[in-house]
Amino acid sequence: MRERTSFWVCIFGALCLAACGGGDPSGGDGGTDTDTDADADGGSDGGDGDCENPEMFDGTGLYWLQCLAGQCLVDDECAWEGGEVVGLSYDEAAALCPAGYRLPTIQEIMGLLGNCEDIDLGLNETGFCDTCPVSTACNAIYPGMDAADPYSYEILHWSSTPMTGSDSRVWWANFKTGLIEAKLMDTNGAAVCVRGE
């Protein structure tokens, strides 16, 4: 298991991200939690005591798990159990967020990506935000999206926000292209998990 360390990444003097470093965020230490046991303080174990999934603070009150729902950190890299990329429906993705975490709203994802002002979700408009590699906040938490396979499920991230007037579509974001669109809930994608302060 990798050594747990605390460090601060300050980008452009405006956005500070706390990389996982132990400590109890509910105790007000401003740090993040790398607890690998399920517990009341939002420990990021993914439901398995051997699964490490560190989190990072985005500076806005949200803590994002660095590995996708269903992945664990292995040798400093996020990996799927069995080694193969898994496509997840909306319900499967939501069920894989560990205790204390949830799927983000589409507004939270758009805030992470940035430059989404031209998208009117109330009118069910699709549109583009910045890509994760371009977004300072997103790239600090999820580096490597620019090298991700454009046909991989790993770049398509479910939100918890349903499309207005639909019982079968939910908004999601393509972290590689910045596309925001509503998809049928049985479509295969992936997800990041988040919690508030």
TIVO-180135 format. One record per residue (C-alpha): residue number from 1; residue in one letter; x, y, z. Coordinates in Angstrom, 2 decimals, always signed. Example, Ala and Ser with C-alpha at 12.3 -4.5 7.8 and 13.67 -1.06 7.14 Angstrom:
// TIVO-180135
pos,code,u,v,w
1,a,+12.30,-4.50,+7.80
2,s,+13.67,-1.06,+7.14
// end
This chain:
// TIVO-180135
pos,code,u,v,w
1,m,+0.00,+0.00,+0.00
2,r,+1.40,+3.37,-0.91
3,e,+2.61,+5.72,+1.78
4,r,-0.01,+8.25,+2.77
5,t,+1.15,+11.81,+2.56
6,s,-0.44,+15.22,+2.76
7,f,+0.32,+17.95,+0.35
8,w,-1.33,+21.01,-1.13
9,v,-1.42,+21.77,-4.79
10,c,-2.02,+25.46,-5.43
11,i,-2.78,+26.29,-9.03
12,f,-2.66,+29.88,-10.25
13,g,-2.95,+31.01,-6.64
14,a,-6.73,+30.61,-6.79
15,l,-7.58,+26.94,-6.55
16,c,-6.11,+24.84,-3.78
17,l,-6.61,+21.11,-3.76
18,a,-5.82,+18.90,-0.83
19,a,-4.51,+15.54,-1.90
20,c,-5.44,+12.59,+0.27
21,g,-3.65,+12.63,+3.51
22,g,-5.65,+11.08,+6.28
23,g,-7.30,+13.05,+8.98
24,d,-11.00,+13.50,+9.47
25,p,-12.54,+16.16,+7.22
26,s,-15.53,+16.35,+9.53
27,g,-13.11,+17.46,+12.22
28,g,-12.37,+20.62,+10.28
29,d,-8.73,+19.91,+9.50
30,g,-9.20,+21.03,+5.89
31,g,-7.55,+17.82,+4.70
32,t,-8.97,+14.83,+2.96
33,d,-9.60,+11.27,+3.99
34,t,-7.81,+8.18,+2.75
35,d,-9.47,+5.92,+5.29
36,t,-9.81,+2.45,+3.80
37,d,-12.51,+1.20,+6.15
38,a,-16.20,+2.01,+5.76
39,d,-17.07,+4.45,+8.48
40,a,-19.23,+7.41,+9.34
41,d,-16.66,+10.00,+8.29
42,g,-17.01,+9.13,+4.63
43,g,-14.06,+6.76,+4.35
44,s,-13.45,+5.90,+0.73
45,d,-13.36,+2.13,+0.70
46,g,-15.74,+1.41,-2.17
47,g,-17.43,-1.20,+0.00
48,d,-14.27,-3.32,+0.30
49,g,-11.77,-2.87,+3.12
50,d,-8.90,-3.60,+0.69
51,c,-9.99,-0.97,-1.84
52,e,-8.23,+2.36,-1.58
53,n,-9.81,+5.25,-3.45
54,p,-8.29,+8.59,-2.38
55,e,-10.22,+11.82,-2.58
56,m,-9.33,+15.40,-3.45
57,f,-10.92,+18.65,-2.35
58,d,-11.83,+20.96,-5.23
59,g,-11.89,+24.21,-3.29
60,t,-15.68,+24.58,-3.59
61,g,-16.78,+22.32,-0.75
62,l,-16.73,+19.03,-2.68
63,y,-14.50,+15.98,-2.20
64,w,-14.08,+13.82,-5.34
65,l,-12.88,+10.22,-5.31
66,q,-9.93,+9.99,-7.69
67,c,-10.77,+6.55,-9.04
68,l,-14.00,+5.83,-10.90
69,a,-16.90,+4.05,-9.24
70,g,-15.88,+0.37,-9.21
71,q,-12.13,+1.04,-9.33
72,c,-9.45,+0.86,-6.63
73,l,-6.01,+2.41,-6.40
74,v,-3.40,-0.27,-7.16
75,d,+0.28,+0.67,-7.33
76,d,-0.64,+4.37,-7.61
77,e,-3.01,+3.75,-10.54
78,c,-6.77,+3.34,-10.66
79,a,-7.66,-0.17,-11.79
80,w,-10.79,-2.22,-12.40
81,e,-11.21,-5.48,-10.55
82,g,-10.19,-8.15,-13.04
83,g,-8.27,-5.58,-15.11
84,e,-10.96,-4.94,-17.74
85,v,-12.86,-1.69,-18.24
86,v,-16.44,-2.07,-17.07
87,g,-19.36,-0.18,-18.63
88,l,-21.93,+0.82,-16.03
89,s,-25.57,+1.74,-16.42
90,y,-26.82,+4.69,-14.37
91,d,-28.18,+2.41,-11.61
92,e,-24.98,+0.32,-11.50
93,a,-22.81,+3.44,-11.30
94,a,-24.90,+4.96,-8.50
95,a,-24.76,+1.70,-6.53
96,l,-20.94,+1.60,-6.68
97,c,-20.38,+4.93,-4.92
98,p,-19.21,+3.96,-1.41
99,a,-21.04,+4.92,+1.77
100,g,-20.95,+8.68,+2.27
101,y,-20.49,+9.38,-1.44
102,r,-22.92,+9.88,-4.33
103,l,-23.04,+10.64,-8.01
104,p,-22.48,+14.35,-8.60
105,t,-25.21,+16.56,-10.02
106,i,-24.67,+17.71,-13.59
107,q,-24.19,+21.24,-12.23
108,e,-21.34,+19.96,-10.02
109,i,-19.70,+18.26,-13.00
110,m,-20.14,+21.38,-15.11
111,g,-18.58,+23.43,-12.31
112,l,-15.60,+21.06,-12.27
113,l,-15.16,+21.34,-16.06
114,g,-15.94,+25.06,-16.39
115,n,-17.05,+27.28,-19.29
116,c,-20.49,+25.71,-19.60
117,e,-22.49,+28.94,-19.62
118,d,-24.05,+28.34,-23.04
119,i,-25.83,+25.14,-21.96
120,d,-29.48,+25.53,-20.88
121,l,-30.38,+22.33,-19.02
122,g,-33.92,+23.61,-18.48
123,l,-34.42,+23.45,-22.26
124,n,-32.68,+20.06,-22.40
125,e,-29.93,+21.54,-24.56
126,t,-26.73,+19.61,-25.09
127,g,-23.52,+21.56,-25.32
128,f,-19.84,+21.70,-24.53
129,c,-17.85,+22.69,-21.45
130,d,-14.07,+22.74,-21.24
131,t,-12.51,+19.30,-21.49
132,c,-11.04,+17.81,-18.33
133,p,-7.44,+18.20,-19.59
134,v,-8.12,+21.93,-20.22
135,s,-9.92,+22.52,-16.92
136,t,-7.44,+23.30,-14.14
137,a,-9.74,+21.90,-11.43
138,c,-10.70,+18.71,-13.29
139,n,-7.21,+17.94,-14.55
140,a,-5.77,+18.28,-11.04
141,i,-8.13,+15.53,-9.83
142,y,-8.38,+13.38,-12.98
143,p,-5.11,+13.75,-14.89
144,g,-4.54,+11.72,-18.02
145,m,-7.94,+12.24,-19.65
146,d,-6.20,+13.64,-22.72
147,a,-4.54,+10.23,-23.23
148,a,-7.75,+8.27,-22.57
149,d,-9.22,+6.16,-25.35
150,p,-11.98,+8.28,-26.98
151,y,-14.13,+5.14,-27.27
152,s,-13.68,+4.06,-23.65
153,y,-16.46,+4.10,-21.08
154,e,-13.96,+5.66,-18.69
155,i,-14.43,+9.17,-20.14
156,l,-18.26,+9.14,-19.89
157,h,-19.47,+10.17,-16.44
158,w,-23.01,+9.85,-15.11
159,s,-24.59,+12.60,-13.04
160,s,-27.54,+12.24,-10.67
161,t,-29.59,+14.82,-12.60
162,p,-32.52,+13.54,-14.67
163,m,-33.39,+15.17,-17.96
164,t,-36.38,+17.49,-17.58
165,g,-39.59,+15.68,-18.50
166,s,-37.96,+12.25,-18.84
167,d,-38.12,+9.18,-16.62
168,s,-35.48,+7.32,-18.63
169,r,-32.71,+9.84,-19.38
170,v,-30.03,+11.29,-17.10
171,w,-27.38,+13.91,-17.86
172,w,-23.77,+12.85,-18.24
173,a,-20.48,+14.44,-19.29
174,n,-17.71,+13.33,-21.60
175,f,-14.56,+14.37,-19.74
176,k,-12.42,+14.08,-22.89
177,t,-14.58,+16.18,-25.23
178,g,-16.52,+18.30,-22.71
179,l,-19.87,+17.22,-24.21
180,i,-22.85,+17.46,-21.83
181,e,-25.86,+15.40,-22.92
182,a,-28.70,+13.29,-21.57
183,k,-28.48,+9.53,-22.11
184,l,-30.79,+6.59,-21.55
185,m,-30.17,+5.17,-18.08
186,d,-29.31,+1.71,-19.44
187,t,-26.47,+3.12,-21.61
188,n,-22.97,+2.03,-20.56
189,g,-20.76,+4.69,-19.06
190,a,-18.72,+5.32,-15.92
191,a,-18.93,+7.62,-12.94
192,v,-17.00,+9.60,-10.40
193,c,-18.27,+9.83,-6.81
194,v,-18.38,+12.92,-4.65
195,r,-19.37,+14.16,-1.22
196,g,-19.89,+17.58,+0.29
197,e,-18.16,+19.10,+3.31
// end
